[in-house]
Amino acid sequence: MATTTTTSLGGGGGDDRVMATAQQIVKSLNTPANVREDMLLIFSSFDNRLSNITDLVNDDDRKARSKLDAAEQVIMRWDSSQTALPSWCDCPEDAVDYLTAVDEVLDLLDDLSFKDASIEAVDRAETAVQVAMTRLEEEFRHILTRNTVPLDAERLYGSIRRVSVSFVGNEGEIIDDEFESFGEVDSARGSGYFHERGASLGDDICVDLINPDAVGELREIADRMIRSGYEKECVQVYCSVRREALDECLAILGAEKLSIEEVQRIEWKILDEKMKKWVQAVKIGVRVLLSGEKRLCDQIFGTSDSAREICFNENAKGCIMQLLNFGEAVAIGRRSSEKLFRILDMYDVLRVVIPDLEMMVTDDFLCGEAKGVLSGLGEAAKGTFSEFESAVQNESSRRPMVSGEIHPLTRYVMNYVKLVVDYSQTLNSLLTVSDEDESSGGSGSHTDDGEENATPISRRVLALLANLESNLEEKSKLYEDGAMHYIFLMNNILYMVQKVKDSELIKVVGDQWVRKRRGKIRQYATSYLRAAWSRALSCLKDEGIGGSSGSASRVVLKERFKSFNACFEDIYRVQTGWKVPDPQLREELRISISEKVIPAYRAFMGRFGSHLESGKHSGKYIKFTPDDLENYVPDLFEGTPLVIHHLRRKS
């Protein structure tokens, strides 16, 4: 059997197979040179047909050196330290050859048998790798820089849906610095200050931060550098280039690098614009830029989890910290009422993107910083709202409105709380019972409008409106004329009611609040009639005239008519200058006056007019007919005072 086997192996084909198998065993074991030599001796002693295996293995060594020579030649030809060379972007075939040469050298260095064959050969291979890595690092930087895609801000802004809400109308003058920004008049637009609500970005927005054609080249270079032990250098280049590119993107979005001190010195109108741009920059920064950056890191550093994580975390940290610094500066800045809604926009956008940030970033410090700024913005919003409440309660301007119309404070507060309602969800999450107690000095700030089970913002708004009413009541006392006191209150309370009914405020304060204020307006109307017309109507009473109509004293009648004429002329002169802006209320007041005054005058004329009409100079005492009075009443409350000499008989 042994003889048969030897004969069988004796054929040329059998010898070749045996030799190839032995070679493969030696090579696959990848052993050091001394071990390999022992193995070759063992193989030779086992079968004389393996006696020339040493020559074959040495032939492999010669082939390895030949590969090194060829690869080294390619690498050294592109040695950038020797001469300036063109970029691979212009020579794609050369790039393929170069990367192949790098792979050849790296494969040789991975072969233990090559490492033990010759120290000189190993040194040459390692030098070639060093030269190659310098070149690859340079190319990596160049390709990254050259293929960075500029941010198309117009496209992104076009994808942002905005809601503009008016703070105030174009009425009213400024009462003090606290309310200044809401009292400005924009005559060109016919409207006041507008707040552009926090923008919403479509979920389908995706941008290429790097030219897609270059991503494969970058990945090829990164793979070689990481395999060669140059991961740190590769990461440093990537972070350096991409951080600069992200900085430029933030600059395009209007997010500047500003210190806390610089932010706090900016005047409000400029700061408002920067806050608005910050909101957009945060949303685009996290959902577009960082999302794209994460995708880019995954594509380029697919073979190294550590490189992928470090690159993204570092670039995200630089980008986000710049944004957070501005947010922190706003949060700790001076509180003023006009900042509230922009702060709430900032709070909302940061709250929305933090979960996205946590999903992408593995840096707990960065996520913690974001949550810290979010908390700071929340506290700033609560504090600003509380200061606004205090400002409304304590506003103490002593200058009455000349015509009794709507006070700037009323316009300001109602337009302000209309916008507050748009942020109800956010404010309800921020405001707590303890906040409410603190804002009301521990009294709970309970109103009589049956809202005990309302949301925090509903209770705060109701308390705010109650404070406004109390303030208006105090301001009404500035009028010496009691009738104007009630005109002022009617105008302002009706304005409040209309703002509530015509907005989402009705859902916050409820129908009961509206019904009570309408009842107040009716009471004020009754009080107005009493205060304004009682004296004139007292001239038309029968008491004191002296007996029946037939025996009435002409002297007393003359005095009564003269007194009525004087009262009416004075009321007409004064109250034509008063202003009732609402046409329905204005007409209702005129109807009430006509119904109360004209019938009384007509009856008095019917009973006693004949006593004077038959005498001389009757026109001196009876200046008006009932129809005259009816024609004069529509002139009231137009805001254009008509002095006494403008009076004339209307027929």
C-alpha positions in Angstrom: 0.0 0.0 0.0 2.9 2.4 0.8 4.5 1.6 -2.5 1.3 2.4 -4.3 1.0 5.7 -2.6 4.6 6.7 -3.4 4.0 5.8 -7.0 0.8 7.7 -7.0 2.5 10.8 -5.7 5.4 10.4 -8.0 3.7 12.0 -11.0 4.5 15.6 -11.8 1.0 16.7 -11.0 1.2 15.1 -7.6 4.5 16.7 -6.7 3.2 20.1 -7.6 0.2 19.7 -5.4 2.3 18.6 -2.5 4.6 21.5 -2.9 1.7 24.0 -3.3 0.1 22.7 -0.2 3.3 22.9 1.9 3.8 26.5 0.7 0.3 27.5 1.6 0.7 26.0 5.1 3.9 28.0 5.7 2.4 31.2 4.4 -1.0 30.9 6.1 0.7 30.4 9.5 2.5 33.7 9.0 5.2 32.7 11.4 8.5 34.5 12.3 11.6 33.6 10.3 13.2 31.2 12.8 10.0 29.3 13.3 9.5 29.2 9.5 13.0 27.7 9.0 12.3 24.9 11.6 9.1 24.1 9.8 10.9 23.9 6.4 13.4 21.4 7.9 10.6 19.3 9.2 8.8 19.3 5.8 12.1 18.4 4.0 12.9 15.5 6.3 9.3 14.2 5.9 9.5 13.9 2.2 12.5 14.4 -0.1 10.1 15.9 -2.7 9.9 19.0 -0.4 13.7 19.5 -0.3 13.4 22.6 -2.6 10.6 24.3 -0.7 13.2 26.6 0.9 14.0 28.0 -2.6 10.3 28.5 -3.3 9.7 30.3 -0.1 12.7 32.5 -0.7 11.2 33.2 -4.1 8.2 34.6 -2.2 10.4 36.9 -0.3 11.9 38.2 -3.5 8.4 38.8 -4.8 7.5 40.7 -1.7 10.6 42.9 -2.1 9.6 43.5 -5.7 6.2 44.6 -4.6 7.7 46.9 -2.1 10.0 48.4 -4.7 7.1 49.1 -7.0 4.8 50.5 -4.3 7.6 52.5 -2.9 8.3 54.0 -6.3 4.6 55.1 -6.7 4.5 56.6 -3.2 7.7 58.5 -3.4 6.8 59.9 -6.8 3.9 61.6 -5.0 6.0 62.8 -2.1 4.7 66.3 -1.5 7.6 67.2 0.7 9.9 67.0 -2.4 7.9 69.0 -4.9 4.4 70.6 -5.4 2.1 68.1 -7.0 -1.3 68.4 -8.6 -4.4 67.2 -6.7 -5.8 63.8 -7.2 -9.1 65.5 -8.2 -7.3 66.3 -11.5 -5.7 62.8 -11.8 -8.2 60.1 -10.7 -6.2 57.2 -12.3 -3.1 58.2 -10.3 -5.2 58.2 -7.1 -6.2 54.6 -7.7 -2.6 53.6 -8.3 -1.4 55.4 -5.2 -4.0 53.8 -3.0 -3.2 50.4 -4.4 0.5 51.0 -3.6 -0.4 52.0 -0.1 -2.5 48.8 0.3 0.5 46.7 -1.0 2.8 48.2 1.6 0.3 47.7 4.4 -0.3 44.1 3.3 3.4 43.5 3.5 3.7 45.0 7.0 0.8 42.8 8.1 2.9 39.7 7.0 5.0 38.6 9.9 7.3 36.7 7.6 8.1 39.9 5.7 8.8 41.7 9.0 11.3 39.1 10.0 13.0 38.8 6.6 14.9 42.1 6.6 15.0 45.0 8.9 16.0 47.2 6.0 13.0 46.2 4.0 10.7 46.8 7.0 12.2 50.3 7.5 11.6 51.1 3.9 8.0 50.0 4.1 7.4 52.0 7.3 9.0 55.0 5.7 6.8 54.6 2.7 3.7 54.5 4.9 4.8 57.7 6.7 5.3 59.5 3.4 1.9 58.1 2.1 0.1 59.2 5.3 1.4 62.7 4.9 0.2 62.8 1.3 -3.2 61.2 2.2 -3.7 63.7 5.0 -3.1 66.5 2.6 -5.4 65.1 0.0 -8.1 64.4 2.7 -8.0 68.0 3.7 -8.0 69.2 0.1 -10.9 67.1 -1.0 -12.9 68.0 2.1 -12.4 71.7 1.6 -12.9 71.7 -2.2 -16.1 69.7 -2.1 -17.8 71.5 0.8 -21.3 72.5 -0.4 -22.3 76.1 0.6 -25.4 76.3 2.6 -28.4 77.4 0.5 -30.1 79.5 3.1 -32.8 80.7 0.7 -34.0 77.2 0.1 -34.1 76.5 3.8 -35.9 79.7 4.6 -38.4 78.9 1.9 -39.1 75.6 3.8 -39.8 77.4 7.0 -43.5 78.1 7.7 -44.0 81.3 9.7 -47.0 82.8 11.6 -47.1 86.5 12.1 -49.1 87.8 15.0 -49.8 91.5 15.8 -48.9 92.7 19.3 -50.7 96.0 19.0 -52.7 98.1 16.6 -51.7 101.6 15.5 -53.5 103.3 18.3 -52.3 105.0 21.5 -49.3 106.8 22.7 -46.5 105.5 24.8 -47.1 105.7 28.5 -43.7 104.7 29.8 -40.6 102.8 28.9 -42.0 99.4 30.0 -44.7 99.6 27.3 -42.7 101.5 24.8 -42.2 98.9 22.1 -45.9 98.2 21.9 -47.1 101.7 21.6 -45.3 102.6 18.4 -47.3 103.7 15.4 -46.6 102.4 11.9 -48.6 104.7 9.7 -47.4 103.1 6.5 -48.8 99.7 7.3 -51.7 100.9 9.5 -50.6 98.4 12.2 -48.2 98.2 15.0 -45.4 95.9 16.1 -45.6 92.4 14.7 -44.2 89.3 16.2 -43.2 86.6 13.8 -44.0 83.4 15.6 -41.4 80.6 15.9 -41.0 79.0 12.5 -41.7 75.3 11.8 -39.3 73.4 9.5 -40.5 70.6 7.2 -39.3 67.2 8.2 -38.2 66.3 4.7 -35.4 68.8 4.5 -32.1 67.1 3.7 -28.9 68.8 2.3 -25.6 67.6 1.1 -22.8 69.1 3.1 -20.2 67.5 0.9 -20.4 66.8 -2.8 -21.7 63.2 -2.9 -19.1 62.3 -5.6 -16.3 63.0 -3.1 -17.6 61.0 -0.2 -16.2 57.7 -1.6 -12.8 59.2 -2.1 -12.8 60.5 1.5 -13.8 57.1 2.8 -11.0 55.4 0.8 -8.4 57.7 2.3 -9.9 57.5 5.9 -9.8 53.7 5.7 -6.1 53.7 4.8 -5.2 56.2 7.5 -7.1 54.4 10.2 -5.6 51.0 9.1 -2.1 52.6 9.2 -2.6 53.9 12.8 -3.1 57.5 11.7 -6.7 57.7 12.9 -5.9 60.6 15.2 -4.4 62.7 12.4 -7.4 61.9 10.1 -9.9 62.9 12.8 -8.0 66.1 13.5 -8.1 67.1 9.8 -11.8 66.2 9.5 -12.8 68.2 12.6 -10.7 71.2 11.6 -12.2 71.5 8.1 -15.8 70.6 9.0 -15.8 72.8 12.1 -14.9 75.8 10.0 -17.5 74.9 7.4 -20.2 74.6 10.1 -19.1 78.0 11.5 -19.7 79.5 8.0 -23.2 77.8 7.9 -24.1 79.4 11.3 -22.9 82.7 10.0 -25.1 82.4 6.9 -28.0 81.6 9.2 -27.2 84.8 11.2 -25.9 83.1 14.3 -22.9 85.2 15.2 -20.2 84.4 17.8 -21.0 86.8 20.6 -19.9 86.9 24.2 -22.5 87.1 27.0 -21.4 90.7 27.6 -21.8 91.6 24.0 -25.3 90.1 23.8 -26.4 92.1 26.9 -25.3 95.4 25.4 -27.3 95.0 22.2 -30.4 97.3 22.0 -33.7 95.6 21.8 -34.6 96.0 18.1 -31.3 94.5 17.0 -31.5 91.8 19.7 -35.0 90.8 18.6 -33.8 90.2 15.1 -30.8 88.1 16.4 -33.2 86.1 18.6 -35.4 85.4 15.7 -32.4 84.2 13.6 -31.2 82.1 16.5 -34.5 80.2 16.6 -34.1 79.4 12.9 -30.4 78.6 13.3 -31.1 76.1 16.1 -33.8 74.3 14.1 -31.8 74.2 10.9 -28.5 73.6 12.9 -29.8 70.4 14.6 -32.2 69.0 12.1 -30.3 69.8 8.9 -26.7 70.6 9.6 -26.0 68.1 12.4 -28.2 65.5 10.8 -26.2 65.9 7.6 -23.0 65.9 9.6 -23.9 62.6 11.3 -24.7 61.0 8.0 -21.4 62.2 6.6 -19.4 60.8 9.5 -21.2 57.5 9.2 -20.3 57.3 5.5 -16.6 58.4 5.8 -15.7 56.6 9.0 -17.7 53.4 8.5 -14.8 51.2 9.6 -14.1 53.0 12.9 -16.7 53.5 15.5 -14.3 55.6 17.6 -13.4 58.0 14.7 -17.0 58.3 13.7 -18.1 59.2 17.3 -15.2 61.6 18.0 -15.7 63.5 14.7 -19.4 64.0 15.1 -19.3 64.8 18.8 -16.5 67.4 18.4 -18.2 69.1 15.5 -21.6 69.0 17.1 -20.2 70.4 20.3 -18.6 73.4 18.6 -21.7 74.2 16.7 -24.2 73.7 19.5 -22.1 75.4 22.2 -22.0 78.6 20.0 -25.7 78.6 19.9 -26.1 77.7 23.6 -23.9 80.6 24.6 -26.3 83.1 23.0 -29.3 81.3 24.6 -27.6 81.6 28.0 -26.9 85.3 27.5 -30.5 85.9 26.7 -31.7 83.8 29.7 -29.6 85.8 32.2 -30.1 89.2 30.6 -32.3 92.1 31.7 -36.0 91.1 31.7 -38.5 93.3 29.9 -41.9 92.4 28.7 -41.3 92.7 25.0 -38.7 89.8 25.2 -41.2 87.3 26.5 -42.5 85.9 23.2 -39.1 85.7 21.6 -37.8 83.9 24.7 -40.7 81.5 24.5 -39.8 80.9 20.8 -36.2 80.1 21.9 -37.4 77.8 24.7 -39.8 76.0 22.3 -37.3 75.3 19.6 -34.6 74.1 22.0 -37.1 71.9 23.8 -38.1 70.4 20.4 -34.5 69.7 19.2 -33.0 68.3 22.4 -34.5 64.8 21.8 -33.0 64.9 18.3 -29.7 66.0 19.7 -29.7 63.2 22.3 -30.3 60.6 19.6 -27.3 61.8 17.6 -24.7 62.9 20.2 -23.1 60.6 22.7 -21.6 63.5 24.6 -23.5 63.7 27.9 -21.9 67.0 28.7 -23.3 68.7 25.6 -26.8 67.3 26.2 -26.6 68.5 29.8 -25.5 72.0 28.7 -28.5 72.2 26.3 -30.9 71.1 29.0 -29.3 73.7 31.3 -29.9 76.5 28.8 -33.4 75.2 28.3 -34.1 75.5 32.0 -32.6 79.0 32.1 -34.8 80.1 29.2 -37.9 78.7 31.0 -37.0 80.6 34.2 -36.4 83.7 32.1 -39.9 83.3 30.5 -41.6 82.9 33.8 -39.7 85.8 35.4 -40.5 88.0 32.4 -44.2 87.2 32.5 -44.3 87.9 36.3 -42.6 91.2 35.8 -45.1 92.1 33.1 -47.9 91.3 35.5 -46.3 93.5 38.1 -45.8 96.3 35.6 -49.5 96.2 34.6 -50.6 96.2 38.3 -48.3 99.1 39.2 -48.4 101.2 36.1 -49.3 104.6 37.5 -49.3 107.2 34.8 -51.3 110.2 35.9 -52.2 111.8 32.6 -55.8 111.1 31.6 -56.8 110.5 28.0 -58.0 113.8 26.7 -61.2 112.4 25.0 -61.9 109.5 27.4 -61.0 106.9 24.8 -59.0 103.7 25.1 -55.9 104.0 27.2 -52.5 102.8 25.7 -52.2 100.4 28.7 -55.4 98.7 27.7 -54.3 98.3 24.1 -50.9 97.0 25.1 -52.2 94.5 27.7 -55.0 93.1 25.5 -52.8 92.6 22.5 -50.1 91.1 24.7 -52.4 88.6 26.3 -53.8 87.7 22.9 -50.3 86.5 22.0 -49.8 84.9 25.3 -52.7 82.5 24.4 -50.7 81.4 21.4 -48.1 80.1 23.8 -50.6 78.5 26.3 -49.2 75.0 26.0 -45.7 76.2 26.7 -46.7 78.5 29.5 -48.9 75.9 31.1 -45.9 73.5 31.2 -43.8 76.2 32.8 -46.2 77.8 35.3 -47.0 75.9 38.5 -49.2 76.6 41.4 -46.2 77.8 43.4 -45.4 80.2 40.6 -49.0 81.5 40.6 -48.9 82.0 44.4 -45.6 83.8 44.2 -46.8 86.1 41.4 -49.8 87.1 43.5 -47.9 87.6 46.7 -49.2 84.4 48.2 -52.9 85.3 47.8 -53.6 82.9 45.0 -54.9 85.8 42.8 -58.3 84.3 42.7 -60.9 86.0 40.5 -64.7 85.8 40.7 -65.1 84.4 37.3 -65.6 80.7 38.2 -62.2 79.6 36.9 -61.0 77.6 39.9 -60.4 74.5 37.8 -58.8 76.4 34.9 -55.3 75.9 33.6 -52.4 77.9 35.1 -52.3 80.3 32.2 -56.1 80.8 32.4 -55.8 81.8 36.0 -52.9 84.1 35.4 -54.6 85.8 32.4 -57.8 86.3 34.5 -55.8 87.8 37.3 -54.0 90.0 34.8 -57.2 91.3 33.4 -58.5 91.9 36.9 -55.4 94.0 37.6 -55.9 95.9 34.4 -59.5 96.7 35.3 -58.5 97.8 38.8 -55.8 100.0 37.2 -58.3 101.5 34.8 -60.7 102.2 37.6 -58.0 104.2 39.3 -57.2 106.1 36.1 -60.9 106.9 35.6 -60.8 108.9 38.9 -58.3 111.3 37.2 -61.3 112.8 35.4 -63.0 115.7 37.2 -66.1 115.2 35.0 -68.0 112.3 36.5 -69.6 111.5 33.1 -66.3 111.2 31.4 -65.2 108.8 34.1 -67.9 106.4 32.8 -67.2 107.0 29.1 -63.6 106.1 29.8 -64.5 102.9 31.6 -67.1 101.9 28.9 -64.5 102.4 26.1 -61.8 100.4 27.8 -63.9 97.6 29.1 -65.6 97.2 25.8 -62.2 97.1 24.1 -61.2 94.3 26.4 -64.4 92.4 25.7 -64.0 92.7 21.9 -60.4 91.5 22.1 -61.5 88.5 24.1 -64.4 87.6 21.8 -62.4 88.1 18.6 -59.5 85.8 19.6 -58.6 82.6 21.3 -58.8 84.5 24.6 -62.4 83.5 24.8 -61.3 79.9 25.4 -59.1 81.0 28.2 -61.3 83.4 30.1 -64.7 81.9 29.3 -68.1 83.3 28.4 -68.9 84.1 32.0 -66.2 86.7 32.0 -67.6 88.3 28.9 -71.2 88.4 30.3 -70.0 90.1 33.5 -68.1 92.8 31.6 -71.1 93.5 29.3 -73.2 93.9 32.5 -70.6 96.3 33.8 -70.8 98.3 30.5 -74.6 98.6 30.9 -74.1 99.8 34.5 -71.6 102.4 33.3 -74.0 103.6 30.6 -76.7 104.1 33.2 -74.3 105.9 35.5 -73.2 108.1 32.6 -76.7 109.2 31.8 -77.2 110.1 35.5 -73.9 112.0 35.8 -74.2 113.8 32.5 -77.9 114.6 32.2 -79.4 114.8 35.7 -78.8 118.5 36.0 -80.3 119.3 32.6 -83.3 117.0 33.3 -83.8 118.6 36.7 -84.6 121.8 34.8 -87.5 120.1 33.2 -89.3 119.0 36.4 -92.5 120.6 37.5 -91.4 121.1 41.1 -90.9 124.7 42.1 -92.6 126.3 39.1 -95.7 127.3 41.1 -99.0 125.5 40.6 -100.5 124.1 37.5 -99.4 124.9 33.9 -101.9 127.6 33.7 -100.6 129.5 36.8 -96.9 128.8 36.3 -94.5 131.6 37.1 -93.1 133.1 33.9 -90.0 134.2 35.9 -89.3 130.6 37.0 -90.0 129.2 33.5 -87.6 131.7 32.0 -85.0 130.6 34.5 -85.7 126.9 33.8 -85.4 127.2 30.1 -82.2 129.4 30.4 -80.7 126.8 32.7 -81.6 123.9 30.4 -80.2 125.8 27.4 -77.0 126.4 29.3 -76.7 122.8 30.4 -77.4 121.4 26.9 -75.0 123.8 25.3 -72.3 122.9 27.8 -72.9 119.2 27.3 -72.8 119.6 23.6 -69.6 121.7 23.6 -67.8 119.2 25.9 -69.1 115.8 24.8 -68.8 116.4 21.0 -65.1 116.3 21.9 -65.4 113.0 23.7 -64.5 109.9 21.8 -66.4 106.6 21.7 -64.6 104.6 19.1 -67.0 101.7 18.9 -69.8 102.7 16.5 -72.4 100.4 18.2 -71.7 101.7 21.7 -71.7 105.2 20.3 -75.1 104.8 18.7 -76.6 103.1 21.8 -75.5 106.0 24.0 -77.1 108.5 21.6 -80.3 106.5 21.5 -80.3 106.3 25.3 -79.8 110.1 25.5 -82.6 110.7 23.0 -85.0 108.4 24.8 -84.3 110.0 28.1 -83.9 113.7 27.3 -86.0 114.5 24.3 -89.3 113.1 25.6 -88.8 115.0 28.9 -88.1 118.2 27.0 -91.0 117.7 24.6 -93.4 117.2 27.6 -92.0 120.2 29.4 -92.4 122.3 26.2 -95.9 121.0 25.8 -96.9 122.1 29.3 -95.1 125.4 29.7 -93.8 126.5 26.3 -96.9 128.5 25.5 -96.3 130.8 28.5 -93.2 132.2 27.0 -93.8 131.8 23.2 -96.5 134.5 23.3 -94.3 137.0 25.0 -91.5 139.2 23.7 -88.0 137.8 23.2 -89.3 134.2 23.5 -86.3 133.0 21.4 -84.0 134.2 24.1 -85.4 131.5 26.4 -86.7 128.8 24.1 -83.6 128.2 21.9 -84.4 124.6 20.9 -87.3 122.6 19.7 -87.4 118.9 20.5 -86.4 118.2 16.9 -83.4 120.5 17.3 -82.2 118.4 20.2 -82.7 115.2 18.2 -80.5 116.7 15.5 -77.8 117.7 17.8 -77.4 114.4 19.7 -75.7 112.6 16.8 -72.8 115.1 17.1 -71.9 113.7 20.5 -68.8 111.4 21.0 -67.2 112.1 17.6 -64.0 113.5 19.1 -64.4 116.9 17.5 -65.4 119.5 20.1 -67.9 122.1 18.8 -67.7 125.3 20.8 -70.8 127.2 21.8 -70.8 129.7 18.9 -71.0 126.8 16.5 -74.5 126.0 17.8 -77.3 126.9 15.5 -80.9 125.9 15.0 -81.1 122.7 12.9 -84.3 122.4 11.0 
